[in-house]
Amino acid sequence: MSLKEQIRQEMPCQDPQVRSANFEEVALGYSEEQAVKEAARCIQCKKPRCREGCPVEVLIPDFIKAVAERDFAGAAVKLKEKNALPAICGRVCPQESQCEQKCILGVKSEPVAIGRLERFVADWEMAQGADAPEAAPANGEKVAVIGAGPAGLTCAAELAKLGYAVTVFEALHTAGGVLMYGIPEFRLPKAIVDKEIANLRRLGVDLQFNAVIGRSVTVEELMNERGYAAVFLGTGAGLPNFMGIPGENLCGVFSANEFLTRTNLMKGFRFPEYGTPVKLGRKVAVLGAGNVAMDAARTAVRLGAEEVTIVYRRSDQEMPARAEEIEHAREEGVQFKLLTNPVEIIGDENGWVKAMKCLRYELGEPDASGRRKPVAIPGSEFIMDMDTVIVAIGTGPNPLATQSTEGLELNRRGNIVADEEGRTSIAGVFAGGDIVTGAATVILAMGAGKKAARAIDAYITAKSAEAAN
């Protein structure tokens, strides 16, 4: 292969000037020729380290080899042996810090674009009309899954493949969790999520909506009265954190959760077709610099804000968002006010945001996370005129399901304590995803759901064998 052929294929994208005014998907996907060329870069290592970086254990070299040979159908089969949601993972999974980080080509060149190839294969199969998944023979056991986010959906799919009758209880009116209410349409089209969920239904998974566990029914009632042999808790981390500074209760202050839910799940971006207006002023500040902050900032641009600014107390080197998301935000006109932190949100006489008082910072010694600790510069206060403030500094676990479950061990932050396989302090109750780890990535939640499904199967199998003896 020539040096020119070894160059990583760029992802075609909408022009920034065009996409900043619409909610259509930014990344357009590889063509067949691009996919084949990119797959041909894979050197098919005898000991593929890329698989070590995949939380759901995708057969990476196998599906890539099939792409290189133009066997796209075969690639889809290999991909879906391990991943129940490949079209989603190919779009939002941080491959650069997982599978691609392990790719041997990345030592001297650029790693194989594993995520982009995953998306290509999944999209190709959807366009062809995917075959119905093969349903496993029923084994007579029922399992309840609480939460229809990435962890719950993955756990449900794996259990359904093993023959369990799986019921997913979801508090909202649709499945998907953060895939539907959090990640914007321009990064993850909801039609893609709907198609992936349709595949779960074809496996026999029963989805029940508007079911708030801890209110409509408890975990104990599911197991003791409704005959579920095990329960998986995958309720995520949807409780927003705030800074605790004066003015956070003013009109015009949103949590990123509320802002993105109004826009995505409630279709605020299609107002007035949908009756969910999202009131933004001319100047919008987004506090934080993770992926959620970038989603909120880029959404605000598309909703018509004239000036959108990321406000972050560290430097650009410490920003936790994916490099691609930061790059896209900059291209779309988002400004970055770094080494800055608000200490007060100032309101007008009518109770609406009009400004923020901020402090300038400098970086000191590294903290426990390994990032240099931001230190406030005394006397550096200044005012930023602002109409809207979106707080995107993380989320915690919603206590409704956890605190209503007697005997369930929680840590000091309210997250469920569970082992590597998802076992909790209650026999038969398993947990995984953000409800255990705190806010993390979609793929890590999926990996936790997969591990828990195996542990649930082992638990029920052992319990049945014990009862038979």
N, C-alpha and C positions, 0 to 999 in steps of 0.2 A: 504493500500500500504506500502511495506517495505521501510526502509531507502534507501536500494540499488536501488530500483525501482524509487526513487525520484531523483536520480542523473540525471542532465541534459545531454542529448545525445550530444556527441561531433560531430562536423561536419567533415566528412572524407575529407581529402585534399591530393593533390599531395605532394610528398616528396619535401622539399625545394631545394635539390640538383638537382632534375629532373626538377621541374617547372621553375627554374631560367634560364633555357635554352630553354624554349618554351613559346608560347602564349596561350596554352590551359587553360581552366578554372581551377583556383586553388581549389576552393571549389567544391567537387564532388556531394554534395546533400545527403539527407537522403535516406536510404532504406525504404521500406514499414514498416518493423519491427521497425526501429528506429523512424519513424514518429508516429506510433501507441503508442509506449512507451512514447515518449515525449508528445503527446497529452493527454495521460492518467494522466500526472502530473497536468493538469489544474483542479482546484477545483470548476470551474463553479460558481464563485461568484454571489450572488444575485444582487450586484451593481458592475458590472465589470469596474474597473478603467482603465483597459488597453485601452478601447475604447476612453477614454478621451485623451489619448496620440496619437491617430491616426488622422492625418490631413484629411484623406479621409473617416473616419468613418466606417471602416471595421467592420463587425459583428464578432468580434474576437472569443468570446466564442462559438458562433454557429458553425463556420466552424471548430474550434478545436474539438468540441464534435463529429462532423461528422467524423473527421479523427480517433478519438479514437474508433469509432464504425465501422471503415473500410469502411465507406460510402464516398469514395473519390470523386465520382461524385457529391454527395450532398454537400460536402465541397466546391467544385469548384463553384457550383451555389451560395452558400452563400457568398463566397469570392468576386465573380464578380458582386454581387448586388451593391457593393459600389466602387470597384476598377477596373478600365479599364486596368491596366497594372500590374497584380499581379506577373508575373514571373520576371519583372524588379524590382519591389519594394522588393521582397523577397531576391534580391541580393544586392542592393545598398542602401536601406533605413536604416538610423541609428536607428534601433529599440531599441538599448540599451539606447538611450536618449529620447525615445518616448514611445511607447506602453509597451515595456518590463520594462522600468523604473517604470511604474505604477503598474506592476504585484505584487499582494499581496505576492506571494511566494518569491519574491525578498527580503522581509524584513528579513527573517531568513535563506533563502537558495538562490538558483539561480532562476531567473524568467523563466517562460516557454519560450522556443525558438520560439517565435511567427513568426519571420521573416523566420526562416528555415522551419517552417511548411507551411508558405505561399508559399515559393518557391517550396516545395515538391508538394503541391496541384496543383499549376499552371503547373509545369513540367509534372505531372501525366496526367493532362487533355490534354496537348499538345501531349503527347505520344499516347494518345488514339484517338486523332483527335477530337478537340473541335467542338461542334455543332455550326452552324451558328447563330450569334446573331439575335434575333427577331427584325426586322425592324418595327419602329413605323409608323403609317399612316402619310403621309405628311400633314403638316399644312399650306403649301403655303408660308411660310416665309423663307428668306435667311439670313444667318449669315456668315460673313467673319472672319476667324481666322488667325492672322498674326504670323507665327512662328510655326514650327512643332516639338517643344521641349516638355518636360513633361507637362507644363502648357497648351500649345495650344492643344496638342493631347487629354488631359483629358477634356478640355472644349468642344472640337469638339465631343467627344464620348457622353458626357452627353447631348448635344444639339441634336445630331442625334437620341438618344433614345426618345427624346421628339417630334420628327417629323420634325425638321428643316432641310432644305437643307444647309449643311455646306460645305464651301470651305476653305481649309487650304492653305495659300500662304507661301511657304518656299524659302528662298534665296539660299540655297544649292541645290545640285542635288539629295538629298535623305532626307527622314524624320527621325526624332529622336532627332535632336539638340545635346545637350551634351551627350545624350545616345550613339550617333554614333561617334561624333568627339572627345569627351573628355574622357569618361571612357574606359579604355583599354579592349581588348578582353579577357584577363585572369580574369577580374572581371565581365564582362558582355558580353557574346558572341553576336555578331551582328545578328546571326541567331535567337536568342531569340527576339531581338528588331523587326526584320523583321516579325516574327510571330505575335507579339502583334499588329503591325501596320496593318497587313493583316486583323485582326479582325475589325479594324476601317473601313477599306474599305468595309467589308461585312455589316457594319452598314449603308453604303451609303455615307460615308465621301469622298469628292473629294479632292485629293491632287495635288496641282500645284507647280512645282519646278522651280528653277532659276527665281523666282519672287521677286525682290528686292523692297519692299514697300518703297516709298519715291523717287524712281527712275522710275521704270516701271509704277507704278500707285500710287496714294496717297490715304490716308484714306478718304479724302473728296470725291474723285472720286468714290470710292467703294460705299459710301453711297448715294451720290447725282446723280450719273450717271449709276451705275451698279445695283442699286436696293437692296442693302444689308440693312436690317433693323437695324443691329447692327454690331459692329466690336470689336473683342477681340484682344488686343495687348499682345503677349507673346513672345517677341523677345529676351528675356534673357539678360545676361550680358556677352557678348563675347569680350569686348574690354580690352586687357591685361593692367595691371598696371606695371610700372617699378619703380626702386628705385631712378632714377635721379642722379646716380653716374657716374663719368668719366669712359669711356670704354664700356658702354652698347651698343654702335653701332659697336663694333668689330665683325668680323666674328667668329662664334662659340658661340655667345650669342643668345639664343632662349627665346621667351616667352613660358610658358608651353602650352598655347593655340596652338601656331604654331607647337611645338614639338609633342604634342599629336594628333593634326589634321593630320599632315603628316603621323604619324604612324598608326592611327586608321582609319579615314575616307578615306585617300588616300592609305591605305594598305602598308605603308612603311615597316612594319614588314615582308612583303612577297616579298621584293626586292630580286632578279631581276624579279620575276614573274610580279610584278607591278613596273612601272618605277618611283618610288618615293624614291630614296635613302635618308637616314638620316645620315649625316656625324657626327660621334662622335669621340672624341679623347679617349685616354686611361683613363684620369681622368675627371670625370664629377662632377660638383657641382650643387645641386638643392637648390635654395634660397626659404625658406618657409617651413612650417611643417603642412600644411593642407592636406586634402585628395588628392587634385590635385598634390601637391608636392610628396606625396607618389606614386601616379600613375606615375608621370614623372620619379622618381627615379627607380622604379621597372621596368619600360619600358626600361630605359637606361641599366639596368643590362641585360635584355633579348636581347638587341641589341648588346651586346658584350663589353660594357665598362668594363675595368679591376677594376676600383675603383670608386664607386659612393658615394657621401657624401651629406647628408642633412645638410645645414648650416642654423642655426636658432638662433635668438638673445635672446630667452628665454630658460627656462629649459624644461626637458621632461614633467614636470607636466603641463605646459601651452600649449603643442602642441595641436592644434585643430583637428587633424586628428582622425578618429576612432581608438580605441585601437587595433582592429583586423588588421587594415591596417598597423599600426606601427609595430605590432608583425610580420606580414608577411614580411614587408620590412627588419626587422632585421634578420629574418630567412634566407632571400635570399642574405644576405651579404651587405646590405646598411649600411654605416657608418653614425654616427651622430656627427656633430661638433656643440655643443650647446653653448649658451651664447657667440655667435660669430656673427659678422655682417660685410659684405664687405663694404669697403669705396671706393674702386677703382678696376676696372678690367684692367689688364695690358696686352698689346698686344706686339707681336713681330714686326720685321721690315716689315713683309708682311701683317700686319693688322689682325692677328689671335690671339685669346686668348692664353696666356701662363701662367698667374698667377692671383691671387687675393690678394689685400692688405686688411687685415681684422683687426678689433678691438675686443678685449675681453670685455665682459659685465658682470655685476652683477645685481641682482634683487633688486629694490627699493620698494617703496610703490605701492599698487594696483592702476591701472588706471581706466578709466571709464568703461572698460569691466569687471572689477573685477580681472583681472590678474595683477600680480606684474609687475611694469614698468621696462623695461631693462634700465640700466644706463651704459654708456661707461666708461671703466677704462682708464684714461689718460696714455699715454705712452705705451699702450699694443699692439701696431701695430705688425703684423707679416705677412708673405707672405705664401700663399698656392699655390703650383704649380698646374696648372689646364689647361685643353685643351678645355673644354666645360662648359658653364654656362647656366643653365635653370632657368628663373625667374618665380617663382610660388607664388606671393604675393597678388593674388586677381585680380579681373576683374571689369570693370564698364560697363554701358550701351552703346551700339552702338548708336550714335546720329542720324543715318540716318532716321529711321522711326519717331522718336520722334520730332526732330527739323523741320521736313517737315510737321508736323501736326499743323496747326494754332490754337491757343487757348488751346493747351494741356499744363496743368500745370506740371512743373517739379521742383524737389527740387534742392538744390545747387550741388548735385552730378550728376545731369542729369537723375535721376530716375523719373519715372512717379509717380505723386501724385494720389493715389487712396484710397478709403475707404475699409473697411473690405470685402465688397461684390464686389470689383473691379471697382466701378463706378469712372470715371475720371471727369475732369472739363468740358468735352464735352458730351452732352446728346447722348446716344446711343453708346458711345465709352467706352469700359471696358478694364482693364489691370490686369495682375497678373503674379506671378513668379518673377524671378530675375530682370526683368525690373522695378519692383516696389520695391522689398526688397533689391536689391543688391544680390550678389552671395550667394546662400543658397543651400538647399538640393533638390533632385529630388522630394521627397514626399511633401515638403512644396509647391513647384511649382504646383504639382498635386492638392493639396488641394485648392490652389488659383484658379486654373482653374475650379474646381468643384463648388466653391462658385460663381464664375463669371457666370457660365452657368445658375445657378438658378436665379441670378439677371437679366441676359439677358432675360430669359424666362418671368420673372415678368414685365420687362420693355416693351417688345413687346406685351405681353398680355394686359397690361394697355393701351398702345397706340392704340391697335386695338379696345378695348372697347370704348375708347374716340372718335375714328373716327366713330364708329357705332352709337354713340349718336349725 
